[in-house]
Amino acid sequence: MSTPPRSANITPGIFWALLSPIGRMGRLPYWLSFAFMWVVIGIAIRLWWLSLTEIPTPEAVSVSIFVGSNPLFPFLLLVLNWFELALVIKRLQDIGQSGFLALLIFVPVLNLLMVLVLGFIPGQAEANRHGPLPNSYWRRS
């Protein structure tokens, strides 16, 4: 007897793209998701900038001042870090690597290099253990 083919979701949505670390992600949705995140960060920085009463010098600007200026900014940064981790995990799985390598995004300079390199490496054309195609995932049976 042959085993039936595994069930797959080949049309996941935006919530899967940003929230779930399960599956594979191609280069185009990877870059579009990062562009969305950078727009959100830009809006947050703009709101912070408009809330300042006096213009700080570049030496006086720090992450702690930014985060302390609005009680929602720490949550925003936490959510954006989760989005980045989920994107990098799926991109690693698309090229056939382990998602555990995504922990390298917490290394300061290596994280920028990793995001850029993963955006240019082509994924595997055939099915792998993480999904049948890029931008898909295997469903649990």
Disulfide bonds with the S-S distance in Angstrom:
none
